[in-house]
């Protein structure tokens, strides 16, 4: 009798265990997800559906579809193309998921699509599949579960370890004095030291360290030196010729010595003037006009008066 009771208890425990496990997995499969506009415009949700990672019910509200249609009819070319990509993604999801896809009639969203999604998530006990950073934060404050494709991509992508060399385009200046900023293909920002003058060029950089933040991952790197660039100094400026200062010092005395050569000539001209004055004692220091030179009437009259006085 006791063995029968023990056997019944064991059978009951096994049934409870199996029931709880199947219910748990059934709940996992029945998780519903409200798809945001940003996810449809991104397009990667279709790849997730093709690989089978979207478990549960995928719900696209009519308000999200109306926002896509409004953007597709807008004047912005970039948003118009992305909105059309989002509408194509809705059709592909419907074809791939079949009965797991639902187009929910939720009516208009006078206060915005984000608030309508949060309200629907609370009413239907669903999660929100989004790429919007602000919607992610607001939903977490409201107690709504959020699924972010960027977080999934970040968790499975290959990490760049310190010492790895990558080629990036430096697109803008950094916050530091000599920093430049580039981006990887997945959008990871790389801050390169001593690269401000290379903005607008593509350079090879070596990863130094990485920093993980709530908004994403940021890496720091340095420029990879180019082999064979040995000319000039470290900064790339040409070296000054040896002995350039000595040559400049040798050229300076020649400019200072010029006045010394002109002084003897000036001193030699003074005795000549004195000899000319002493050779004519009757002129009182005035020289007679040379032959052939033109004299004025006043000078001719003064010469006649001088000759008369001498006689």
ChimeraX attribute file (.defattr): number of C-alpha atoms within 10 A of each C-alpha:
attribute: neighborCount
match mode: 1-to-1
recipient: residues
	/A:1	6
	/A:2	7
	/A:3	8
	/A:4	9
	/A:5	10
	/A:6	11
	/A:7	12
	/A:8	12
	/A:9	12
	/A:10	12
	/A:11	12
	/A:12	12
	/A:13	12
	/A:14	12
	/A:15	12
	/A:16	11
	/A:17	12
	/A:18	12
	/A:19	11
	/A:20	12
	/A:21	12
	/A:22	11
	/A:23	12
	/A:24	12
	/A:25	10
	/A:26	12
	/A:27	12
	/A:28	12
	/A:29	13
	/A:30	15
	/A:31	15
	/A:32	24
	/A:33	25
	/A:34	25
	/A:35	22
	/A:36	23
	/A:37	25
	/A:38	17
	/A:39	19
	/A:40	28
	/A:41	22
	/A:42	17
	/A:43	17
	/A:44	13
	/A:45	21
	/A:46	21
	/A:47	13
	/A:48	14
	/A:49	16
	/A:50	13
	/A:51	9
	/A:52	11
	/A:53	10
	/A:54	19
	/A:55	16
	/A:56	17
	/A:57	18
	/A:58	28
	/A:59	20
	/A:60	24
	/A:61	23
	/A:62	17
	/A:63	23
	/A:64	26
	/A:65	19
	/A:66	16
	/A:67	15
	/A:68	24
	/A:69	16
	/A:70	12
	/A:71	18
	/A:72	21
	/A:73	14
	/A:74	14
	/A:75	9
	/A:76	10
	/A:77	12
	/A:78	11
	/A:79	16
	/A:80	18
	/A:81	15
	/A:82	19
	/A:83	26
	/A:84	18
	/A:85	17
	/A:86	23
	/A:87	18
	/A:88	15
	/A:89	21
	/A:90	21
	/A:91	11
	/A:92	16
	/A:93	22
	/A:94	16
	/A:95	11
	/A:96	14
	/A:97	19
	/A:98	11
	/A:99	10
	/A:100	16
	/A:101	19
	/A:102	17
	/A:103	14
	/A:104	16
	/A:105	10
	/A:106	14
	/A:107	11
	/A:108	14
	/A:109	16
	/A:110	9
	/A:111	8
	/A:112	12
	/A:113	20
	/A:114	20
	/A:115	15
	/A:116	18
	/A:117	27
	/A:118	22
	/A:119	15
	/A:120	17
	/A:121	21
	/A:122	15
	/A:123	9
	/A:124	11
	/A:125	14
	/A:126	22
	/A:127	23
	/A:128	26
	/A:129	25
	/A:130	23
	/A:131	22
	/A:132	15
	/A:133	10
	/A:134	10
	/A:135	19
	/A:136	19
	/A:137	13
	/A:138	15
	/A:139	21
	/A:140	12
	/A:141	10
	/A:142	11
	/A:143	12
	/A:144	20
	/A:145	19
	/A:146	21
	/A:147	17
	/A:148	16
	/A:149	17
	/A:150	14
	/A:151	11
	/A:152	10
	/A:153	11
	/A:154	14
	/A:155	10
	/A:156	8
	/A:157	9
	/A:158	8
	/A:159	10
	/A:160	15
	/A:161	13
	/A:162	14
	/A:163	12
	/A:164	12
	/A:165	17
	/A:166	14
	/A:167	14
	/A:168	17
	/A:169	17
	/A:170	24
	/A:171	15
	/A:172	15
	/A:173	20
	/A:174	19
	/A:175	10
	/A:176	12
	/A:177	11
	/A:178	13
	/A:179	22
	/A:180	25
	/A:181	23
	/A:182	23
	/A:183	17
	/A:184	12
	/A:185	7
	/A:186	10
	/A:187	11
	/A:188	13
	/A:189	17
	/A:190	24
	/A:191	25
	/A:192	26
	/A:193	18
	/A:194	15
	/A:195	22
	/A:196	18
	/A:197	12
	/A:198	16
	/A:199	18
	/A:200	14
	/A:201	11
	/A:202	13
	/A:203	18
	/A:204	16
	/A:205	23
	/A:206	20
	/A:207	22
	/A:208	16
	/A:209	14
	/A:210	18
	/A:211	9
	/A:212	9
	/A:213	8
	/A:214	5
	/A:215	7
	/A:216	13
	/A:217	14
	/A:218	16
	/A:219	21
	/A:220	19
	/A:221	26
	/A:222	18
	/A:223	15
	/A:224	14
	/A:225	11
	/A:226	8
	/A:227	6
	/A:228	6
	/A:229	10
	/A:230	9
	/A:231	10
	/A:232	11
	/A:233	11
	/A:234	10
	/A:235	6
	/A:236	10
	/A:237	9
	/A:238	10
	/A:239	10
	/A:240	10
	/A:241	7
	/A:242	8
	/A:243	8
	/A:244	9
	/A:245	10
	/A:246	9
	/A:247	10
	/A:248	10
	/A:249	10
	/A:250	9
	/A:251	10
	/A:252	10
	/A:253	10
	/A:254	9
	/A:255	8
	/A:256	9
	/A:257	10
	/A:258	10
	/A:259	9
	/A:260	9
	/A:261	9
	/A:262	10
	/A:263	10
	/A:264	10
	/A:265	10
	/A:266	9
	/A:267	10
	/A:268	10
	/A:269	10
	/A:270	10
	/A:271	10
	/A:272	10
	/A:273	11
	/A:274	11
	/A:275	10
	/A:276	13
	/A:277	16
	/A:278	13
	/A:279	11
	/A:280	13
	/A:281	11
	/A:282	13
	/A:283	13
	/A:284	9
	/A:285	14
	/A:286	11
	/A:287	14
	/A:288	10
	/A:289	12
	/A:290	8
	/A:291	7
	/A:292	6
	/A:293	6
	/A:294	8
	/A:295	11
	/A:296	7
	/A:297	9
	/A:298	8
	/A:299	11
	/A:300	11
	/A:301	10
	/A:302	10
	/A:303	14
	/A:304	10
	/A:305	10
	/A:306	12
	/A:307	10
	/A:308	8
	/A:309	7
	/A:310	7
	/A:311	5
